[in-house]
Amino acid sequence: MRKTAAYAISLLFAGAVATALAQIPAPPGSRGGARPPLPPGPNPDSQYRLGPDSLPQEGVPKGQIRGPYTLPCQVYPGTQHTYWVYVPAQYDPAVPAALMVFQDGQAFKDENGDIRAQFVLDNLIYRREIPVMIGVFINPGRTPEQPEPSPKIGWGDGFTNRPTEYNTPDDRYARVITEELMPVLAREYNLSKDPELHGIGGSSSGAIAAFSVAWERPDAFRKVLSNVGSFVNLRGGYVYPERVLASPKKPLRVFLCDGRNDNRGIHNGVYNEKMDWFYQNVRLMKALTRKGYDVTYAWGMNRHGQKFGGAIMPEMMRWLWRDGPVSTDPNDLVERAFRQPVTVKE
C-alpha cells in the first residue's frame, strides 16, 4: 500500500511539474505566449548540440568582429540600428567578397549562444566550403533611449522596434538593409555586386524579416536562411504562401528549418492555425516547392529557439552556398589547400 501510495504521489508531482513547465513563457524573440503542453518524454531540445564546425578549432584563422556601429534610420524615423561586421582572416580588399547578413545580430554572434555564427564562418571559409564573405550582425531598430537587445535582457520584443520591423510583411525593413546598411558597407568593404553572392538569415521574427528582404529585393539578396521563422499572424506574416503562389517566381534559394514542438497555436485550449509556427513553415515550404523554388528544409523535434538551427547551421550554410566555383584539376594545389589568411600591405 505504501509503495502504491508513494507511486501515486510521484505521478501527481510529475504531472504538476509538467503542467507548470508547459506554462513557462516562450523564450525571448518568440512572442509565442504560454507554451502548449508537450508530449511525454525528454525535453525536445535535449538532442541538439553544437558540433565542431560551430566551435573554435586549433589552427583555423580567426576572423575579426568589428563594432558595434550605429546606423541612423530614416525608414523608421527616430530609431537606429546597432551592427557588427565580421571580417574573415582571408578577406582581401582587392577581391570582391560575398556577404551574409544576420538579423538579431547579438544572438547570432553570442560566443556562448546556440548559433556562434562567426565560428561557423571561420571553419567553413578555411576549408573552402563557403566563399570568403563579410558577415554582418544587425540588431533590430530602437530609439536612443531604449536598451540594446542582448543575451541578458532579451531580443527586443516589448522594448525595441523589432515587432514592427521584423514581422510586418512589407518592404520597409528591406529598405533599411538595402538603402541604409548596404551603402555604408560598400564604402568600407569590397563587396561583390552579384546578388547571388548576398545571403540573409535569422531566427523567429528575424527569419521572416530575412525572407521579406529577399522577397522584396531579389536584386540585392538571393539566399535566405530561416530558423523557426515566424510566418504567423503576429503582423500578418502567414500570407507568404499565397504570395509565393500568386507571384512570378523569384531567383531565391531558401533553407527553412523548424520543429514539431515549436509554438503550435494552442491558447487556452483553442487552436489557431495562423499562430502555428510549424504548420505555417510547412505551408511556406509547400508553396515554394510547388512554384519551383530552390528550397530545402529540415524538420526537427525542437521547440521555439535556436537549438536545432544551431546544430545544423554549418550544413545550412554549405547548402545555401553550394554553387561556389570548384576546380577539378588534380594539379591545382591551391584549390586543394586550406584558405590561408591574407597579408594586406599597409
C-alpha positions as CSV (number, residue, x, y, z in Angstrom):
1,M,0.0,0.0,0.0
2,R,2.8,2.4,0.9
3,K,4.5,1.7,-2.4
4,T,1.3,2.3,-4.3
5,A,0.6,5.5,-2.4
6,A,4.1,6.8,-3.0
7,Y,3.9,5.9,-6.7
8,A,0.6,7.8,-7.0
9,I,2.0,10.8,-5.2
10,S,5.0,10.8,-7.6
11,L,2.7,10.7,-10.6
12,L,0.8,13.6,-9.3
13,F,4.0,15.5,-8.6
14,A,5.3,14.8,-12.1
15,G,2.1,15.9,-13.6
16,A,2.1,19.1,-11.7
17,V,5.7,19.8,-12.8
18,A,4.8,19.0,-16.4
19,T,1.9,21.4,-16.3
20,A,4.0,24.1,-14.8
21,L,6.7,23.7,-17.4
22,A,4.1,23.9,-20.1
23,Q,3.1,27.3,-18.9
24,I,6.6,28.8,-18.9
25,P,6.6,31.7,-21.4
26,A,8.4,31.2,-24.7
27,P,12.0,32.4,-24.9
28,P,12.9,36.0,-25.9
29,G,12.2,36.6,-29.5
30,S,9.4,34.1,-29.9
31,R,6.3,36.2,-29.0
32,G,4.5,32.8,-28.8
33,G,2.8,33.4,-25.4
34,A,2.3,30.5,-23.0
35,R,3.5,27.1,-24.3
36,P,1.0,24.4,-25.1
37,P,1.5,21.0,-23.4
38,L,4.5,19.0,-24.7
39,P,4.5,15.3,-25.5
40,P,5.7,12.9,-22.8
41,G,9.4,12.2,-22.6
42,P,12.6,14.3,-22.5
43,N,12.8,18.0,-23.5
44,P,12.5,18.1,-27.3
45,D,15.7,20.2,-27.5
46,S,17.7,17.8,-25.5
47,Q,19.3,16.0,-28.5
48,Y,20.6,19.1,-30.2
49,R,24.2,20.1,-29.6
50,L,26.8,22.2,-31.4
51,G,29.3,20.2,-33.4
52,P,33.0,21.0,-34.2
53,D,32.1,23.3,-37.1
54,S,30.4,25.7,-34.7
55,L,33.3,25.8,-32.2
56,P,36.8,27.4,-32.4
57,Q,39.3,24.9,-33.9
58,E,43.0,24.9,-33.4
59,G,44.9,26.1,-36.4
60,V,41.9,27.8,-38.0
61,P,42.5,31.5,-38.7
62,K,40.1,33.7,-36.7
63,G,38.1,36.4,-38.3
64,Q,37.7,39.8,-36.6
65,I,34.4,41.2,-35.4
66,R,34.4,45.0,-35.7
67,G,32.0,47.3,-34.0
68,P,29.5,48.0,-32.6
69,Y,28.5,50.6,-35.1
70,T,25.4,52.8,-35.1
71,L,23.3,53.1,-38.3
72,P,20.8,56.0,-38.3
73,C,17.4,55.1,-39.7
74,Q,15.2,57.2,-41.9
75,V,12.8,54.4,-42.8
76,Y,11.6,54.2,-39.2
77,P,12.2,57.8,-38.0
78,G,13.7,58.3,-34.6
79,T,15.3,54.8,-34.5
80,Q,18.8,53.5,-35.1
81,H,20.3,50.0,-35.6
82,T,23.4,48.6,-34.0
83,Y,25.5,46.3,-36.0
84,W,28.8,44.4,-36.0
85,V,30.9,43.3,-39.0
86,Y,32.8,40.0,-39.2
87,V,35.9,40.2,-41.4
88,P,37.4,36.9,-42.2
89,A,41.2,36.4,-42.0
90,Q,41.1,35.6,-45.7
91,Y,39.5,38.9,-46.8
92,D,41.5,40.7,-49.4
93,P,40.3,44.3,-50.1
94,A,41.4,43.8,-53.7
95,V,39.0,40.9,-54.2
96,P,35.2,41.3,-54.0
97,A,33.7,39.3,-51.1
98,A,30.4,37.6,-50.6
99,L,28.0,38.9,-47.9
100,M,25.9,37.3,-45.2
101,V,23.6,39.5,-43.0
102,F,22.1,38.1,-39.8
103,Q,19.1,39.7,-38.1
104,D,19.1,39.7,-34.2
105,G,22.9,40.0,-34.6
106,Q,23.5,39.9,-30.8
107,A,22.1,36.4,-30.7
108,F,23.9,35.1,-33.8
109,K,27.3,36.2,-32.7
110,D,27.0,35.3,-29.0
111,E,30.1,33.2,-28.2
112,N,28.1,31.3,-25.6
113,G,24.9,31.1,-27.6
114,D,23.2,28.4,-29.7
115,I,24.5,29.6,-33.1
116,R,28.0,31.2,-32.8
117,A,28.0,32.1,-36.5
118,Q,31.4,33.7,-36.5
119,F,33.0,30.3,-35.7
120,V,31.0,28.6,-38.4
121,L,32.2,31.2,-40.9
122,D,35.8,30.8,-39.7
123,N,35.8,27.0,-40.1
124,L,33.9,26.8,-43.4
125,I,35.8,29.6,-45.1
126,Y,39.1,28.0,-44.1
127,R,38.0,24.7,-45.6
128,R,36.7,26.3,-48.8
129,E,33.2,25.1,-48.1
130,I,31.8,28.6,-48.5
131,P,33.3,31.6,-50.2
132,V,35.2,34.3,-48.4
133,M,32.4,36.5,-47.0
134,I,31.8,39.5,-44.9
135,G,29.3,38.8,-42.2
136,V,27.0,41.4,-40.7
137,F,25.2,41.0,-37.3
138,I,22.5,43.7,-37.1
139,N,20.1,44.2,-34.2
140,P,16.5,45.5,-34.6
141,G,16.0,49.2,-34.5
142,R,15.4,51.1,-31.3
143,T,15.3,54.7,-30.1
144,P,18.4,56.0,-28.4
145,E,16.6,55.8,-25.0
146,Q,15.7,52.1,-25.4
147,P,18.1,49.4,-24.2
148,E,20.2,47.4,-26.7
149,P,19.0,43.7,-27.1
150,S,21.4,41.3,-25.6
151,P,21.6,37.7,-24.3
152,K,21.0,39.1,-20.8
153,I,17.9,41.2,-21.4
154,G,16.3,39.7,-24.4
155,W,15.9,40.0,-28.2
156,G,13.9,43.3,-28.2
157,D,10.2,42.4,-28.2
158,G,8.5,44.9,-26.0
159,F,11.3,47.4,-25.8
160,T,12.5,48.0,-29.4
161,N,11.1,48.3,-32.9
162,R,11.6,44.6,-33.5
163,P,7.9,43.5,-33.8
164,T,7.1,46.2,-36.4
165,E,10.3,45.9,-38.4
166,Y,10.6,42.1,-38.5
167,N,7.0,40.8,-38.5
168,T,5.3,43.2,-40.9
169,P,5.2,41.7,-44.4
170,D,6.0,44.9,-46.3
171,D,9.1,46.5,-47.9
172,R,10.2,48.8,-45.1
173,Y,12.7,46.6,-43.4
174,A,14.1,45.7,-46.8
175,R,14.8,49.4,-47.4
176,V,16.7,49.5,-44.1
177,I,19.0,46.8,-45.3
178,T,19.4,47.7,-49.0
179,E,19.2,51.6,-48.8
180,E,20.8,52.3,-45.4
181,L,23.0,49.4,-44.4
182,M,24.4,48.3,-47.8
183,P,25.8,51.7,-48.9
184,V,27.7,52.0,-45.6
185,L,29.2,48.6,-46.0
186,A,30.1,49.2,-49.6
187,R,32.1,52.2,-48.6
188,E,34.2,50.2,-46.1
189,Y,34.5,46.8,-47.8
190,N,34.9,45.4,-51.3
191,L,31.6,43.5,-51.6
192,S,30.6,41.6,-54.7
193,K,27.8,43.4,-56.6
194,D,26.3,40.0,-57.6
195,P,23.1,39.3,-55.7
196,E,23.8,35.6,-55.9
197,L,26.7,36.3,-53.5
198,H,24.4,38.0,-51.0
199,G,22.7,36.0,-48.3
200,I,20.5,37.0,-45.4
201,G,19.2,35.0,-42.4
202,G,17.6,35.0,-39.0
203,S,15.6,33.2,-36.4
204,S,12.0,33.5,-35.4
205,S,10.9,37.1,-36.3
206,G,14.4,37.7,-37.7
207,A,13.8,34.8,-40.1
208,I,10.6,36.3,-41.6
209,A,12.4,39.6,-41.8
210,A,15.2,38.0,-43.8
211,F,12.8,36.3,-46.1
212,S,10.9,39.6,-46.6
213,V,14.2,41.4,-47.5
214,A,15.0,38.8,-50.2
215,W,11.3,38.7,-51.4
216,E,11.1,42.4,-51.8
217,R,14.6,42.9,-53.1
218,P,15.9,39.8,-55.1
219,D,18.1,42.3,-57.0
220,A,20.1,42.6,-53.7
221,F,19.7,39.2,-51.9
222,R,19.0,35.8,-53.2
223,K,19.9,33.4,-50.4
224,V,17.7,33.0,-47.3
225,L,18.5,31.1,-44.1
226,S,15.3,30.7,-42.0
227,N,15.3,29.1,-38.5
228,V,11.9,28.7,-36.8
229,G,10.6,31.5,-38.9
230,S,7.6,33.5,-37.6
231,F,5.4,33.2,-40.7
232,V,2.4,33.6,-38.5
233,N,-0.1,36.2,-37.6
234,L,2.0,38.5,-35.4
235,R,1.7,41.2,-38.1
236,G,0.1,39.2,-40.9
237,G,3.1,37.1,-41.9
238,Y,1.0,34.0,-42.7
239,V,0.3,35.5,-46.1
240,Y,3.6,34.4,-47.7
241,P,2.5,31.0,-49.1
242,E,-0.3,32.7,-51.0
243,R,2.0,35.5,-52.2
244,V,4.5,32.9,-53.4
245,L,1.9,31.1,-55.4
246,A,0.3,34.2,-56.8
247,S,3.6,35.9,-57.9
248,P,6.1,35.3,-60.6
249,K,8.9,33.0,-59.4
250,K,11.8,35.0,-58.0
251,P,15.5,33.9,-58.2
252,L,15.7,32.9,-54.5
253,R,17.3,30.0,-52.7
254,V,15.7,29.2,-49.3
255,F,16.6,26.9,-46.4
256,L,13.8,26.5,-43.9
257,C,14.2,24.7,-40.5
258,D,11.6,24.3,-37.8
259,G,10.5,21.8,-35.1
260,R,7.3,19.9,-34.4
261,N,7.3,21.3,-30.9
262,D,7.6,25.0,-32.0
263,N,4.8,27.2,-30.8
264,R,1.7,25.4,-32.2
265,G,-1.1,27.9,-32.0
266,I,-2.9,26.5,-29.0
267,H,-4.0,29.0,-26.4
268,N,-6.5,28.3,-23.6
269,G,-7.4,25.1,-25.4
270,V,-8.3,26.8,-28.7
271,Y,-6.2,26.1,-31.9
272,N,-5.4,28.9,-34.3
273,E,-3.6,27.7,-37.4
274,K,-2.5,31.3,-38.2
275,M,-0.4,31.2,-35.0
276,D,1.0,27.7,-35.5
277,W,4.7,28.2,-36.3
278,F,5.4,24.7,-37.6
279,Y,2.3,24.5,-39.7
280,Q,3.0,27.8,-41.4
281,N,6.6,26.9,-42.1
282,V,5.3,23.7,-43.8
283,R,2.8,25.7,-45.8
284,L,5.6,28.0,-47.0
285,M,7.8,25.1,-47.9
286,K,5.0,23.5,-49.9
287,A,4.3,26.8,-51.7
288,L,7.9,27.3,-52.6
289,T,8.3,23.7,-53.8
290,R,5.1,23.9,-55.9
291,K,6.4,27.1,-57.5
292,G,9.7,25.5,-58.4
293,Y,12.0,27.4,-56.0
294,D,15.4,26.2,-55.0
295,V,14.2,25.3,-51.5
296,T,15.2,22.7,-48.9
297,Y,14.1,22.2,-45.3
298,A,14.8,20.3,-42.1
299,W,12.1,19.5,-39.6
300,G,13.3,18.6,-36.1
301,M,11.7,17.9,-32.7
302,N,12.8,21.2,-31.3
303,R,10.8,23.9,-29.5
304,H,11.0,27.6,-30.4
305,G,14.5,28.8,-30.3
306,Q,17.9,28.1,-31.8
307,K,18.9,24.7,-30.5
308,F,18.1,22.8,-33.7
309,G,19.1,25.6,-36.0
310,G,22.4,26.0,-34.3
311,A,23.2,22.3,-34.6
312,I,22.6,22.3,-38.3
313,M,23.8,25.9,-39.0
314,P,27.0,24.7,-40.8
315,E,25.0,22.4,-43.1
316,M,22.5,25.2,-43.8
317,M,25.4,27.5,-44.9
318,R,27.0,24.8,-47.0
319,W,23.7,24.2,-48.9
320,L,23.0,27.9,-49.4
321,W,26.5,28.5,-50.8
322,R,27.0,25.2,-52.6
323,D,27.4,26.6,-56.0
324,G,30.8,28.2,-55.4
325,P,33.5,27.6,-58.1
326,V,35.3,24.3,-57.6
327,S,38.4,23.2,-59.6
328,T,38.6,19.5,-60.6
329,D,42.2,19.9,-61.8
330,P,44.3,17.5,-59.7
331,N,47.3,19.7,-60.1
332,D,45.5,22.7,-58.6
333,L,47.2,22.6,-55.2
334,V,45.8,26.0,-54.2
335,E,42.2,24.7,-54.6
336,R,43.2,21.6,-52.6
337,A,44.7,23.6,-49.7
338,F,43.1,25.3,-46.8
339,R,42.5,29.0,-47.3
340,Q,45.2,30.9,-45.5
341,P,45.0,34.5,-44.1
342,V,45.7,37.3,-46.5
343,T,48.6,39.6,-45.7
344,V,47.4,43.1,-46.6
345,K,50.1,45.7,-47.1
346,E,49.5,48.8,-45.1
